[in-house]
Amino acid sequence: MKRVAAWLGAVLLAASAHAQTPPPLRWGGDAEGGAPYVEADPADPNKVAGFDVEVAELIAARLGRTARFIQVAFQSLDQSAKRGDFDIGLSGIEDIPARRQSLGASVPYYEFREVLTVRDGDRERYRSLADLRGRKVATLGGTMAYDLLLEAERTHGITAVSYDEDVHPYSDLLNGRVDAVVLDNVLANRAMRRATGLYTHPGALAIGHYIVITAPENTALRDQMDDALRAAMRDGTLERIFRKWRVWNDDQPALFQRVLGTPSTPSTPGTPGTPGTLGTGATSLYFPSLVRAALITLALSCLAMALAVASGSLIAIGRVYGDPVTRVVLTAYVEVMRGTPVLLQLFVIYYGLAAVIRLPAFMAALVGLGLNYAAYESEIYRSALEAVPRGQLDAARILGFSNLQALRLIRAPQAFRLALAPMTNDFVALLKDSSLVSVITVVELTKQTQIFATNIGSWVVPGLLCAAMYLVMSLPLGYLARRLEERWRMPTP
């Protein structure tokens, strides 16, 4: 009996101790190309490293909790914070008015400058955005720098090119795809250390700050974060972290003084061109960009589908009429294209083959989507060709038709009728898959919507507009296909 009582007591004590243990502080960040903010630790890829990792651990330690990392795509950090997927978010998150309106935002903990990087040989030629009229300037989509470039498109006539990560803008600058890059000085300095032949002008195009975000209703946690960050500024902990990661500079002491002298979370004015407002004002500002992106989506989809239909027809004919070697080669092509992700194919065509052939982004997207869908189209056409009764082909042969004549006059017209419905389905699918090409800098409808949503801090209006535009583009296709099917329907007894 005593043993049972002792065991129960131990269980209750353990349960009580567990109940008193504070939960881990879940913090969200993006480790994909996130250095020096958040990246997979080279010594142990199962862990993450970076100055934002240490800032998160610092906040957790000062709250008496342990930090637990949660991987979230950079573009989804705001939405995940609202959903409560994590407690706090850090990953070089910029302080913009829209973010402060829609989320809980900490005091700024780092000040950065938007800087212009050019090829070393162009340092005297391109000293400002005004010098880059008619030139391509790269940056990350949905950032302060992107808004800066959109403003420069209107005022200086540059062409803004959007990327999803910070490595390829600089590699494309070196290989001549773009003429300059505008990004945070943290990223620019890292690129300068990584590659030679680049030069970053010291002047700032804009000033910004990094902050920590949390759910909008979580004001208590936000205040605790502010206290932890202020304490780390006073005792030098933040400075040690930044010095360790080689991002400390003369801008930070002034920022720390301003933050320590500010009683509550301040607001940041933002950069020129940042909307910072919700509702009809932001919608009217971004709507023309959405329309332009929709036209790019439609043009890309139509041209890629035309390439897919032409290539798929040739592949199908080769597999039906070709010799054994041709059939094996074409079958291998179909299996490879269907068995690998179209996203991977786009990366290989645009970045992997850059040393051999440097395709423009739109052309690479067209080729990638067209060749991928050609594999699927070829299977539709091959099955449609083989569905034509062999008796008709035998009759054509008896009447003296050649294979080409039989294909052109008898087999292909009937096969086209059979293939029409699945072709329409594939075109609608391609229209939606075109959103993948944003990874190679083509700003199509979904990417532009994502930029819109990030800058206003909400997906409701941008998402509804985007869905409406896709429906406007896809519904007529379905209607047209039904009309063609009715018109060309094969007669039934």
C-alpha positions in Angstrom: 0.0 0.0 0.0 2.9 2.3 0.9 4.5 1.6 -2.5 1.3 2.4 -4.4 1.0 5.7 -2.5 4.6 6.6 -3.2 4.1 5.7 -6.9 1.0 7.9 -7.1 2.8 10.7 -5.3 5.7 10.5 -7.8 3.3 10.6 -10.8 1.4 13.6 -9.4 4.7 15.4 -8.7 5.9 14.7 -12.3 2.5 15.8 -13.7 2.6 19.0 -11.6 6.2 19.8 -12.7 5.2 19.2 -16.3 2.2 21.5 -16.0 4.4 24.2 -14.6 7.0 23.9 -17.4 6.3 26.8 -19.9 5.6 25.6 -23.4 8.3 26.1 -26.0 8.3 29.4 -27.9 7.5 28.4 -31.5 9.1 30.7 -33.9 8.6 30.7 -37.6 11.3 31.5 -40.3 12.4 30.5 -43.7 15.6 28.5 -43.9 15.5 28.2 -47.7 18.2 30.5 -48.9 17.8 32.5 -45.7 21.4 33.1 -44.7 22.6 35.0 -42.7 19.1 35.3 -41.1 18.1 31.6 -40.9 19.8 28.8 -42.7 20.5 25.1 -42.3 23.5 24.7 -40.0 26.5 23.5 -42.2 27.7 21.5 -39.3 24.3 19.8 -38.7 21.6 20.3 -41.4 19.0 19.2 -38.9 19.6 22.5 -37.0 19.3 26.1 -38.1 21.8 28.9 -37.7 21.8 32.6 -38.3 21.5 35.9 -36.4 17.7 35.7 -36.4 18.0 32.2 -34.9 20.0 33.7 -32.1 17.6 36.6 -31.7 14.7 34.1 -31.4 16.7 32.1 -28.8 17.5 35.2 -26.9 13.8 36.2 -26.7 12.8 32.7 -25.7 15.5 32.6 -23.0 14.4 35.9 -21.5 10.8 34.6 -21.4 11.9 31.5 -19.6 11.0 29.3 -22.6 12.9 27.2 -25.1 12.9 28.1 -28.8 11.5 25.7 -31.3 11.9 26.4 -35.0 9.1 26.0 -37.5 9.8 26.2 -41.2 7.5 28.6 -43.0 7.9 30.0 -46.5 9.0 33.7 -46.3 6.0 34.8 -48.3 3.6 33.1 -45.9 5.1 34.4 -42.6 2.4 37.1 -42.2 -0.5 34.8 -42.9 1.0 32.0 -40.7 1.4 34.5 -37.8 -2.3 35.5 -38.2 -3.3 31.8 -38.2 -1.3 31.1 -35.0 1.0 28.6 -36.7 3.8 30.0 -34.5 4.2 32.4 -31.6 6.7 34.8 -33.1 8.2 35.2 -36.6 11.6 36.3 -37.7 13.4 36.1 -41.0 14.5 39.5 -42.0 10.9 40.7 -41.8 10.6 44.3 -42.8 8.8 47.0 -40.9 6.1 48.3 -43.2 2.9 50.2 -42.2 0.5 47.5 -43.6 2.3 44.8 -41.5 1.9 46.9 -38.3 -1.8 47.4 -39.1 -2.5 43.8 -39.5 -0.1 42.0 -37.1 1.5 42.4 -33.7 5.0 43.9 -34.4 7.9 44.4 -32.1 10.2 47.4 -31.8 12.8 47.4 -34.6 15.9 45.5 -33.7 18.0 46.1 -36.8 18.3 48.9 -39.3 19.2 48.2 -42.9 19.8 50.2 -46.1 18.4 49.4 -49.5 21.6 49.6 -51.7 22.3 49.4 -55.4 24.7 46.7 -56.6 26.1 46.6 -60.1 28.9 44.8 -62.0 32.3 46.1 -61.1 32.8 47.5 -64.6 29.6 49.5 -64.4 30.2 51.2 -61.1 30.8 54.6 -62.7 28.1 54.1 -65.4 25.3 53.1 -63.0 25.4 55.2 -59.8 21.7 55.5 -59.2 18.3 54.2 -60.4 18.1 57.2 -62.7 21.1 55.9 -64.6 19.4 52.6 -65.3 16.6 53.9 -67.6 15.6 51.0 -69.9 17.6 48.5 -67.9 16.6 45.5 -65.8 16.9 45.8 -62.0 16.4 42.8 -59.8 15.1 42.4 -56.3 12.9 40.2 -54.1 9.2 40.3 -54.7 6.9 41.7 -52.0 9.6 43.7 -50.3 10.3 47.4 -49.7 12.9 47.2 -52.4 10.4 45.9 -54.9 8.1 48.8 -54.2 11.0 51.1 -54.6 11.7 49.6 -58.1 8.0 49.9 -59.0 8.2 53.6 -58.2 11.4 53.7 -60.3 9.6 52.1 -63.2 7.3 55.1 -63.3 9.8 57.8 -62.6 13.0 56.5 -64.2 11.8 53.9 -66.8 13.6 50.9 -65.4 12.3 47.4 -65.6 11.8 45.7 -62.2 12.6 41.9 -62.1 11.2 39.9 -59.2 13.0 36.9 -57.6 11.9 34.5 -54.9 15.3 34.4 -53.2 18.4 36.5 -52.9 21.1 34.3 -54.5 20.0 34.3 -58.2 19.6 38.1 -58.5 23.3 38.5 -58.0 24.3 35.5 -60.1 22.1 36.8 -62.9 23.8 40.2 -62.5 27.1 38.6 -63.0 26.0 36.7 -66.1 24.3 39.7 -67.6 20.6 38.8 -67.3 20.0 41.9 -65.2 21.9 45.2 -65.0 21.6 45.9 -61.2 20.2 44.6 -58.0 18.5 46.5 -55.2 18.4 44.7 -51.8 19.2 45.1 -48.2 22.8 45.9 -47.4 22.9 42.6 -45.3 22.2 40.6 -48.5 24.4 42.8 -50.7 27.4 42.4 -48.4 26.9 38.6 -48.3 26.8 38.5 -52.1 30.0 40.6 -52.3 31.8 38.1 -50.1 30.4 35.2 -52.1 31.3 36.4 -55.6 33.8 38.7 -57.2 33.1 41.2 -59.9 30.3 43.1 -58.0 30.3 46.6 -56.6 27.7 48.0 -54.1 27.3 51.7 -53.9 27.5 52.9 -50.3 24.6 55.4 -50.6 21.2 54.2 -49.2 18.2 54.3 -51.6 15.9 53.8 -48.6 16.2 52.9 -44.9 14.2 50.1 -43.3 14.1 48.0 -40.1 13.7 44.3 -39.2 11.0 43.4 -36.7 9.5 40.4 -34.9 5.9 39.6 -35.7 3.2 37.8 -33.8 -0.6 37.3 -34.0 -2.4 40.7 -33.9 -4.3 39.8 -30.7 -1.2 38.6 -28.9 -0.3 42.0 -27.5 1.0 40.6 -24.2 3.6 38.5 -26.0 4.5 41.5 -28.2 5.1 43.6 -25.1 7.3 40.8 -23.6 9.3 40.7 -26.9 9.8 44.5 -26.7 11.1 44.2 -23.2 13.4 41.4 -24.1 14.8 43.2 -27.1 15.3 46.5 -25.2 17.1 44.6 -22.4 19.4 42.9 -25.0 20.1 46.4 -26.5 21.1 47.7 -23.1 23.3 44.9 -22.0 25.0 44.5 -25.4 23.7 41.0 -26.2 22.2 42.1 -29.5 25.4 43.8 -30.5 27.4 40.6 -29.8 25.0 38.6 -32.0 25.3 41.1 -34.8 29.0 41.3 -34.6 29.3 37.5 -34.6 27.4 37.4 -37.9 29.3 40.4 -39.3 26.2 42.5 -39.8 26.9 45.1 -37.1 27.6 48.6 -38.5 27.4 52.3 -37.5 23.6 52.4 -38.1 22.8 50.2 -35.2 23.8 52.3 -32.1 21.6 55.2 -33.3 18.7 52.7 -33.8 19.2 51.3 -30.3 19.2 54.8 -28.8 16.0 55.7 -30.5 14.3 52.4 -29.5 15.4 52.7 -25.9 14.2 56.3 -25.8 10.8 55.3 -27.1 8.2 54.2 -24.5 6.0 52.1 -26.8 6.3 50.3 -30.2 6.9 53.0 -32.8 5.6 53.0 -36.3 7.9 53.2 -39.3 7.2 55.6 -42.1 8.1 53.0 -44.9 9.6 53.6 -48.2 8.4 55.7 -51.1 5.7 53.8 -53.0 4.7 51.6 -50.1 0.9 51.8 -50.1 0.5 51.1 -46.4 -3.3 51.3 -46.7 -6.0 48.8 -46.9 -9.2 48.9 -49.0 -10.1 50.6 -52.3 -7.0 52.8 -52.4 -4.6 49.9 -52.4 -6.9 47.9 -54.7 -7.0 50.7 -57.3 -3.2 51.1 -57.1 -2.5 47.4 -57.7 -5.4 46.6 -60.1 -3.5 47.7 -63.3 -0.6 45.5 -62.2 -3.0 42.5 -61.8 -4.4 43.1 -65.2 -0.9 43.2 -66.8 0.0 40.0 -64.9 -3.2 38.4 -66.1 -2.3 39.2 -69.7 1.1 37.7 -69.2 -0.5 34.6 -67.8 -2.9 34.3 -70.7 -0.2 34.9 -73.4 2.2 32.5 -71.7 -0.5 29.8 -71.4 -1.7 30.2 -75.0 1.8 30.0 -76.5 2.9 27.2 -74.2 -0.2 25.2 -75.2 0.4 25.8 -78.9 4.0 24.4 -78.4 2.6 21.5 -76.4 0.0 20.6 -79.1 2.5 20.8 -81.9 5.2 18.9 -80.1 2.7 16.4 -78.6 1.3 15.7 -82.1 4.7 14.9 -83.5 5.5 12.7 -80.5 2.2 10.8 -80.8 2.7 10.3 -84.6 6.3 9.1 -84.0 5.1 6.6 -81.4 2.4 5.3 -83.7 4.2 5.3 -87.0 7.9 5.4 -86.1 10.5 2.6 -86.1 11.3 0.8 -82.9 14.3 3.1 -82.0 12.1 6.2 -82.5 9.4 4.8 -80.3 11.9 4.0 -77.5 13.4 7.5 -77.6 10.0 9.2 -77.6 8.6 6.9 -74.9 11.7 7.8 -72.8 11.0 11.5 -73.3 7.4 11.1 -72.2 8.3 9.2 -69.1 11.0 11.6 -68.1 8.9 14.7 -68.6 5.9 13.1 -66.8 8.0 11.6 -64.0 9.8 14.8 -62.9 8.3 18.0 -61.5 7.7 20.8 -63.9 9.2 23.1 -61.2 12.5 21.2 -61.5 12.4 21.4 -65.3 11.9 25.2 -65.1 14.9 25.5 -62.8 17.1 23.4 -65.1 16.1 25.2 -68.2 16.5 28.7 -66.8 19.4 28.3 -64.3 21.0 25.0 -65.1 21.5 25.6 -68.8 22.5 29.3 -68.3 26.1 28.4 -69.1 25.1 26.9 -72.4 22.1 29.0 -73.5 20.8 32.0 -71.7 17.1 32.1 -72.4 15.1 35.1 -71.3 12.8 34.3 -68.4 9.5 34.4 -70.5 11.0 32.2 -73.2 12.3 29.7 -70.6 8.9 29.6 -69.0 7.3 29.0 -72.4 9.7 26.2 -73.3 9.5 24.6 -69.9 5.7 24.5 -69.8 5.3 23.6 -73.4 7.7 20.7 -73.3 6.3 19.4 -70.1 2.7 19.5 -71.4 3.8 18.0 -74.7 4.4 14.7 -73.0 0.8 14.7 -71.6 -0.7 15.8 -74.9 1.2 13.1 -76.8 -0.5 10.4 -74.7 -3.9 11.9 -75.5 -3.2 12.1 -79.2 -1.7 8.6 -79.3 -4.7 7.0 -77.6 -7.0 9.0 -79.9 -5.2 7.8 -83.0 -5.3 4.2 -81.9 -9.0 4.5 -81.1 -9.8 5.0 -84.8 -11.1 1.6 -86.1 -8.4 -0.3 -88.0 -11.0 -1.3 -90.6 -11.0 2.3 -91.9 -7.2 2.2 -92.2 -7.3 -1.1 -94.0 -9.9 0.3 -96.4 -7.7 3.4 -97.0 -4.7 1.1 -97.7 -6.8 -1.0 -100.2 -7.9 2.2 -101.9 -4.2 3.2 -102.4 -3.9 5.8 -99.7 -0.4 6.4 -98.3 0.2 6.5 -94.6 0.4 10.3 -94.7 -2.8 10.5 -96.6 -4.6 8.1 -94.3 -3.4 10.1 -91.3 -4.3 13.5 -92.8 -7.7 12.6 -94.3 -9.0 9.8 -92.1 -7.3 9.2 -88.8 -6.3 12.7 -87.6 -9.7 14.4 -88.0 -11.5 11.6 -86.0 -8.7 11.6 -83.4 -9.0 15.3 -83.0 -12.6 15.0 -82.0 -11.8 12.4 -79.4 -8.9 14.5 -78.0 -10.8 17.8 -77.8 -12.2 17.4 -74.3 -9.0 16.3 -72.6 -7.1 19.0 -74.5 -9.4 21.6 -73.0 -8.8 20.2 -69.5 -5.1 20.3 -70.0 -5.3 23.9 -71.2 -7.1 24.9 -68.0 -4.6 23.0 -66.0 -1.7 24.7 -67.8 -3.3 28.1 -67.1 -3.1 27.4 -63.4 0.3 25.7 -63.6 1.7 28.9 -65.1 1.8 30.3 -61.6 5.0 28.1 -61.2 7.0 30.3 -63.5 7.4 33.0 -60.9 10.3 31.0 -59.6 12.2 32.1 -62.7 11.3 35.8 -62.3 8.2 35.9 -64.5 5.6 38.0 -62.6 2.4 36.3 -63.6 -1.0 36.7 -62.0 -0.5 34.6 -58.9 2.9 36.2 -58.1 1.5 39.7 -58.6 -1.4 38.8 -56.3 1.1 37.5 -53.7 3.0 40.8 -53.9 -0.3 42.7 -53.5 -1.4 40.6 -50.5 2.0 41.0 -48.8 2.0 44.7 -49.1 -1.5 45.3 -47.8 -1.3 42.5 -45.2 -4.4 40.7 -46.3 -5.3 38.0 -48.8 -9.1 38.6 -48.9 -9.3 41.3 -51.7 -6.2 40.1 -53.7 -7.4 36.5 -53.5 -10.9 37.3 -54.7 -9.6 39.5 -57.5 -7.1 36.8 -58.6 -9.8 34.0 -58.5 -12.1 36.2 -60.5 -9.5 36.8 -63.2 -8.6 33.1 -63.5 -12.3 32.4 -63.9 -12.7 35.1 -66.5 -9.8 33.4 -68.5 -10.8 29.8 -68.0 -14.6 29.8 -68.3 -14.7 30.9 -71.9 -12.4 28.1 -72.7 -14.8 25.6 -71.3 -17.7 27.2 -73.2 -15.7 27.1 -76.4 -14.8 23.5 -76.0 -18.4 22.5 -75.4 -19.5 24.3 -78.5 -16.8 22.6 -80.6 -17.6 19.2 -79.1 -21.3 19.7 -80.0 -20.4 20.9 -83.5 -17.9 18.1 -84.3 -19.5 15.3 -82.3 -19.2 12.0 -84.2 -22.5 10.8 -85.5 -24.1 8.1 -83.4 -26.5 5.5 -84.8 
